[in-house]
Amino acid sequence: MAKMTKSQILQALAEKTGHTKKDIAALLDAIVEMAYSEVKKSGEFALAGIGKLVKVNRKARMGRNPATGETISIPAKTVVKFRVAKAAKEAVL
């Protein structure tokens, strides 16, 4: 199963909406930029019907180096996760 490239997504959206690929690309870039800034500022960015980006704090923990078996300390850090919307799950499954 091949995934759609950004160019293919832009082409498909341009055909469906009647706008140019350049306009669609600018809109998509603006949405991405807005998503990053909102997650950084408020910790969450939602796209209705698709899902949301959520900033999550991971606690420090102990892990194991798979090559040597040595126990190592993994520091705490902040990561971004994507949670799929219920509507998206139901539409796909």
C-alpha contacts under 8 A as a table, 3 or more apart, distances in Angstrom:
res1	aa1	res2	aa2	distance
4	M	8	Q	5.84
4	M	9	I	6.35
5	T	8	Q	5.13
5	T	9	I	6.26
6	K	9	I	5.07
6	K	10	L	6.15
7	S	10	L	5.10
7	S	11	Q	6.15
8	Q	11	Q	5.04
8	Q	12	A	6.11
9	I	12	A	5.18
9	I	13	L	6.13
10	L	13	L	5.22
10	L	14	A	5.99
10	L	21	K	5.68
10	L	24	I	6.22
10	L	25	A	6.44
11	Q	14	A	5.09
11	Q	15	E	6.22
11	Q	21	K	6.15
12	A	15	E	5.21
12	A	16	K	6.25
13	L	16	K	5.09
13	L	17	T	6.01
13	L	21	K	7.84
13	L	24	I	7.07
14	A	17	T	5.35
14	A	18	G	5.50
14	A	19	H	5.06
14	A	20	T	5.53
14	A	21	K	5.43
14	A	24	I	6.50
15	E	18	G	5.42
15	E	19	H	7.27
19	H	23	D	6.47
19	H	24	I	6.89
20	T	23	D	5.24
20	T	24	I	6.38
21	K	24	I	5.05
21	K	25	A	5.98
22	K	25	A	5.09
22	K	26	A	6.23
23	D	26	A	5.16
23	D	27	L	6.26
24	I	27	L	5.06
24	I	28	L	6.09
25	A	28	L	5.09
25	A	29	D	6.07
26	A	29	D	5.14
26	A	30	A	6.14
27	L	30	A	5.06
27	L	31	I	6.24
28	L	31	I	5.13
28	L	32	V	6.27
29	D	32	V	5.13
29	D	33	E	6.13
30	A	33	E	5.11
30	A	34	M	6.04
31	I	34	M	5.07
31	I	35	A	6.03
32	V	35	A	5.05
32	V	36	Y	6.31
33	E	36	Y	5.31
33	E	37	S	6.34
34	M	37	S	5.24
34	M	38	E	6.03
35	A	38	E	5.23
35	A	39	V	6.11
35	A	45	F	5.69
35	A	53	L	7.76
36	Y	39	V	5.31
36	Y	40	K	6.16
37	S	40	K	5.09
37	S	41	K	6.04
38	E	41	K	5.00
38	E	42	S	5.61
38	E	43	G	6.77
38	E	44	E	6.43
38	E	45	F	5.94
39	V	42	S	5.50
39	V	43	G	4.27
39	V	44	E	4.59
39	V	45	F	5.63
39	V	53	L	6.86
39	V	54	V	6.59
39	V	55	K	6.36
40	K	43	G	5.73
40	K	44	E	7.89
40	K	55	K	7.61
43	G	54	V	5.76
43	G	55	K	4.88
43	G	56	V	7.91
44	E	52	K	6.86
44	E	53	L	5.55
44	E	54	V	4.53
44	E	55	K	6.28
45	F	52	K	5.39
45	F	53	L	5.16
45	F	54	V	6.70
46	A	50	I	7.99
46	A	51	G	5.89
46	A	52	K	4.00
46	A	53	L	6.38
47	L	50	I	5.54
47	L	51	G	5.47
47	L	52	K	5.85
48	A	51	G	6.43
48	A	85	A	7.70
49	G	85	A	5.89
49	G	86	K	7.65
49	G	87	A	5.62
49	G	88	A	5.97
50	I	84	V	6.13
50	I	85	A	5.26
50	I	87	A	7.27
50	I	88	A	5.52
51	G	82	F	6.92
51	G	83	R	5.44
51	G	84	V	4.24
51	G	85	A	4.22
51	G	88	A	7.56
52	K	82	F	5.66
52	K	83	R	5.36
52	K	84	V	6.65
52	K	85	A	7.30
53	L	80	V	6.53
53	L	81	K	5.69
53	L	82	F	4.57
53	L	83	R	6.45
54	V	80	V	5.57
54	V	81	K	5.31
54	V	82	F	6.26
54	V	83	R	7.41
55	K	78	T	6.84
55	K	79	V	5.82
55	K	80	V	4.53
55	K	81	K	6.43
56	V	78	T	5.67
56	V	79	V	5.40
56	V	80	V	6.04
56	V	81	K	7.06
57	N	76	A	7.43
57	N	77	K	5.98
57	N	78	T	4.43
57	N	79	V	6.43
58	R	76	A	5.46
58	R	77	K	5.34
58	R	78	T	5.91
58	R	79	V	7.25
59	K	75	P	7.35
59	K	76	A	4.63
59	K	77	K	6.93
60	A	73	S	7.48
60	A	74	I	5.67
60	A	75	P	4.53
60	A	76	A	4.00
60	A	77	K	7.55
61	R	73	S	6.13
61	R	74	I	5.27
61	R	75	P	6.66
61	R	76	A	7.40
62	M	71	T	6.86
62	M	72	I	5.81
62	M	73	S	4.67
62	M	74	I	5.72
63	G	71	T	5.77
63	G	72	I	5.23
63	G	73	S	6.10
63	G	74	I	6.35
64	R	69	G	5.77
64	R	70	E	5.60
64	R	71	T	4.48
64	R	72	I	5.62
65	N	68	T	5.66
65	N	69	G	5.10
65	N	70	E	5.29
65	N	71	T	6.36
65	N	72	I	6.73
66	P	69	G	5.35
66	P	70	E	7.73
84	V	88	A	6.60
84	V	89	K	6.91
85	A	88	A	5.27
85	A	89	K	6.48
86	K	89	K	5.13
86	K	90	E	6.21
87	A	90	E	5.17
87	A	91	A	6.07
88	A	91	A	5.10
88	A	92	V	6.21
89	K	92	V	5.36
89	K	93	L	5.96
90	E	93	L	5.35
